[in-house]
Structure formats: structure tokens, C-alpha cells
Amino acid sequence: MAVTVRIPTPLRTLTGGEESVQADGGTVRQVIEDMEAKHPGIRDRLLDDKGVRRFVNLYVGEEDIRFLDGLDTALSAGQEISIVPAIAGG
């Protein structure tokens, strides 16, 4: 099933400048794998050996996947995933 993934500016070099891409998968993990096949290198920018990188937030709709089922969060056709880099400051 196809979902839309919103891409933040720093990652758009991997998507040919596109601000959103279509990806297939029934879970967030499957969508990331599909995106990796289409846009090599994006998985490494999102995930490390522990899961989602510390300074990356992934939202399904308006819900952070950390408060859902993480990478195993189930998706429905037409849903939107947003990749949001964490912002720090002082």
C-alpha cells in the first residue's frame, strides 16, 4: 500500500530534491526499506543499530511512532509519514 513520506530539506539531496515521495509498505519499517531501494542512503540517515536515530522523529499523521509501535507501526493506504529532524539550541 502506498503512503506519502514528507522529506525534510537536509535529506532532499537523497530524493532528487523532492519534498515528498511515495513509498510502499504495511509498516514504517517496510516503508523505510522501500525508500532505501528507491533512494539509497536514506535508511542510514534515519536508523542506527538501535532503531530510529536519536535526533530523528518519525510521525504517522500527528503521532510520534515512539508512542505507537515504533518501526512496526501499522500503516493504511494514503497515510502520511513525516520525517522531522530534532532541533536543539540554547
N, C-alpha and C positions, 0 to 999 in steps of 0.2 A: 504494500500500500504506500502511496506517495504522501510525503509530508513536505512542508516548506521549512527550510533552515535559514534563519537570518544570520548573516555573516558580519562580524564587526570589522571595521576598517583595517586593523592590523593583519587580519587573515585574508583579506581580499586579494592579495598577491597570489594566493593558492587557488582562488576561484576565478581567475581571469578578470578581476575587478567587479565581479557580481556581488550585489548586496544581499541577495538571497538565491538559494539553489533548491532544486527538488532532489529528494533522496527517498529511497525505498527502505522499508523495514517495519517490523511489528513492535520493536523495542528501540530505545535510544541507542543501545549498543549496536544493533543491526544497522541503524541509520548512519552511525559513525563509520562503520565498516564499508557501507555503500559509498559514503562520501570519500573515504580513503581510496577506493577503487577509481573514482572519478576525478579526485583532486589529491593526488599523492602528497603526503606530508602533513595533512591536516590532523590525522589521528594523533601524531606525536605532539602537536601543539595543544591538543585537548586533554590527552590522557598520559599518565605515567604508570609505573608498575603497581600503584595503589588504587588507581581509578582516575576519576576526574582530577586534573591538576588543581592545586590549592587555590590559585588565583584565577580560575576559570569557573564561571557559573553557567549552568545549562538550565533553561526554563522550558517547560512544556506548557504552552499558554502562559499563565502568570504564576505557575507553581515551580519552585526550585526543585530539581529532581532529587536533591539531597533529602527533601522532606517527603518524597514519594518512594519509589522503589529503586532509586539510583539509576544505574545504566540499564537495569531490567524494567524500567517504567514502560508499561504498555502504551502503544500509540494507536490512534484511529486515523483513517484516511482523512487528509485535509488539515490535520493539526499543524501547529506551528511550533518549531523549536527555536529558541533564541540563544545564541552564544554571547555571553556578556563577560568581558574581562573585568576582574575586580579592580577597583581604583583605590589607591592608598595615597595618603597625604598627611601633612602635619602642619 
